[in-house]
Amino acid sequence: MIDLYTWTTPNGRKASIALEELGLPYTAHPIDISKDEQFQPDFLKISPNNRIPAIVDRDNGMSLMESGAILIYLADKTGKLLPKSGDARYRVIEWLMWQMGGPGPMLGQVHHFVKYNKGKAPYAEERYLKEAHRLYGVLDRRLAEREFVADTYSIADIAIWPWISRFEWQTIDMAQYPNVKRWYLAIAGRPAVQKGYKVPKDVGEIPMP
């Protein structure tokens, strides 16, 4: 059994979608970041960086913060969604790291400046929107010749997809990126993704372009 500490954010949804895809039993514990619950002492023992998601594996007592580390751990635990060795493994890790270094922080800045603080910092809006389009272009080109980012469905797709699911927040017209749109809709149709998207609470249906 896995204890999942999470909230309704792209990073949080990575973990819940992975748990659903891998078929691991888990209990979701909401950490409402709008109420600063991520700063509670009990949570800081599990996640010293006061960020969700975090997990505790009751099988062995392992606790982990950081969504990328959690995805690798869960995949290795089950032997699914991440090849065990060789080029295929490192290709998945490569695109997982791309998400953590690119779409995660950069699209997060778009959310901050464009959705929540529009008009306050025009330079920042322009800078991060330009970077958002660059990243969508990278992903679109990658998906032009393959079904998933690392050829087969993996934790790399699971990491990237929740950030793309906020394309409306990013003012992105998905029609500009047809390969991303095809990939996005295919993943959105997966039952495990639909279930994981609504953890720890249902805040509405998956956005559809």
N, C-alpha and C positions, 0 to 999 in steps of 0.2 A: 504494500500500500504506500502511495506517495501522498504526502501533504503538500498541496500547492497553495502558495500565498500569492495572490494576484489581483489584478483589477482590469477594467475594460479598456485597455490600451493596446496598441499594436504589439509591444513587447510582451505584455501579459498573455495575449492571444497566441503568441508563438508556442508557449508552454502548454496551454490547454489543448490546442489543436494537435500538437505532437502526442500528448497523452492519449487523446481520443484515437488518433491514427495508429498508435502502437498498441492499443488495447490494454493499457495498464490501469489497474484500479487506482483511483485517487479521490481525495477529499479536497475540495476547493475552499479556501479560507479568504474571504474578501478583505482586502487592505485598501480602504477608501482613501486614495491620495488627495481627494478634495478636502478631506478632514484631517490631513497630516497624520494619518494612522501609520504611515511608513516610518515615523520617528518614535514609535512606541518602543520601550526598552526590550520587550520580548521579541519583537520583529527584528530589531537591530542585532540580536544575538545570532539570527539566521542570515541576515543581509546587512553586514556592517556599512555598506554604501547607501543604505536607506532607499533602495530601489526595488520595485517589483519587476519580474517575478522572482520567487525563491522557492526552493523545494527542500523537503526533508524526506529521505527514503527510509521508511520504517524497517525495511529489511536489514539494513546495515548501519543505520544512524547517520548516513552521509547527508550533509546539508550543503546546498549550493545556491549562490546568487549568480547573476549575469545570465541572460537568456541564451547566449551562444553556448556557454559552458553547459547549461542545463540540457540543451538540445543534443549536444554530443554525448553527454552522460546517458540520457534516456535511450538514444539510438544504440550506443554500445551495450547498454544493459540488456536490450532485447535482440540485438543483432539485425535490426531493421532500419531502413531509411538512411543508412550510412555504410558504405562498403567497408569491410574489415581492414583492407590494405591496398596498396598500389595506387596507380594513377587515379582510379575512380574515386578513391577515398579523398585524395587531396584536391580533386576537382570540386567535390561537394564542400570541403572546408574552405577552399578558395572563394566560392560564391557566398558562403556563410559569412566569411570575413568581409566581403564586399558589402553585404547588407549592414553589418555592424559599423563599418567605417564610412559608408556612403548614405544610402537611403534612410537609415535610422536617424543619425544626427542631423543630416541636411533637411530631410522632409520634416523633421521635428521643428526645425527653425522656420520652415514655411508655415507650419501650423501656428507658431507663436506670433510671427510678424504679419502674416496675411489673413489668417482666420480671426485671431483674437486681438490683434493690435493694428488693424489696417489703418494706414494713413499716418501712423506715428513715426515711422522710419522708412521713407521711400527707398533709400539706398539699400537697406537690408532686404526689403521686399523684392527689389529688382535682383539683387545678388543671389538670394536663395531660390527664387523662382527660376532664374537662369540655370542654377545648379540642378534643380529638380528636373527640368527638361533634359539636361545633359544625362542625368542618371536614367530617366525613362528611355532615352535614346540608346544608352548602353544596353539596357535590358531588352529593348526591342530588337536590336541587332543580334544579341545573343540567342534570342528565341526564334530568329528567322529560319534557322536550320535544325531546330530540335524542339521536342515537345516540352521538355522541362530544362531548367538552367544547367543541370549537370547530367543531361540526357534522360535519366530515370528520375521519377519523383523522389524527393529526398528532403532532409531537414533544411537544405538551402532554400527550396521553394517555400517551405513552411515559415522560414524566417522572413523572407521577402514579402510574401503575399499580404500579411496584415497591414504593412505600411502602404501598399498599393491600394488596399481597400479604403483608404482615406483620400482617394483621388479627388473627391469633391472638395475636401478641405484645402487641397493643393491647387484648386482651380485648373486641374488637368483635364483636357478633352481627350478621352481614351481613343477616339477615332484617329488621332494623330499617331497612335502607337498600336497598330492592328495586331501585331504579334503579342504584345503585352495583354491586349484585350482578350485575345483567344485563350491565352494561358490563364489569365485571371478568372474568366468564366468557367473554364474546365475545373479549376481548383475550387471555386465557389460552389460547384455542384456536388462536391464530395460530401457524403453524410457526416464524416468525422469532422470536417471543417465547419459545417453548419452547426454541429453540436458544440465544438470548441469555441466558436465565435461568441456563443451566448454564456460563456463562463467569465466571471462568477455570477453574472446576472444578465438577463435579456434586456438589451437596450434598443432592440429593433432588428429588422432584417438586414442581411448583408446588402450593402449598396451595389446596384447594378448599373453599369454604363449603358 
